[in-house]
Amino acid sequence: MVNEQVNEHVIEWLPQNAWYVECKTKQDVDLVLHVCREAGISSVERENIIKILRCPIEIGFSSKCFKSIEYAYNKASEILGLKNISDWFFSAIKGKNNV
């Protein structure tokens, strides 16, 4: 599922930056939460959060603002100054580009 070399780069990058990913499906949510857990970014238990979220949803993080993952709807993440990394994230995780 996840390219190991790319995954390592993403895992190192995520906790050091202010970002969000637009998740259109619960599978997207699961993938983002899985990678965040590998990166040491805390969140609510994946299985529990996936059951209650409605999609689309934004999942974001900033080491300067939050201690854990934040969830938002309706472009709220942009208001917080987070960068949309959706295309980069999914391409990188699926191994479709060089990072």
HELIX and SHEET records of a PDB file:
HELIX    1   1 GLU A    4  TRP A   13  1                                  10    
HELIX    2   2 LEU A   14  GLN A   16  5                                   3    
HELIX    3   3 LYS A   26  GLU A   38  1                                  13    
HELIX    4   4 ARG A   46  ILE A   52  1                                   7    
HELIX    5   5 ALA A   76  ILE A   79  1                                   4    
HELIX    6   6 SER A   86  ILE A   93  1                                   8    
SHEET    1   A 4 GLU A  70  ALA A  72  0                                        
SHEET    2   A 4 ILE A  57  PHE A  61 -1                                        
SHEET    3   A 4 TRP A  19  CYS A  23 -1                                        
SHEET    4   A 4 LYS A  83  ASN A  84  1                                        
END                                                                             
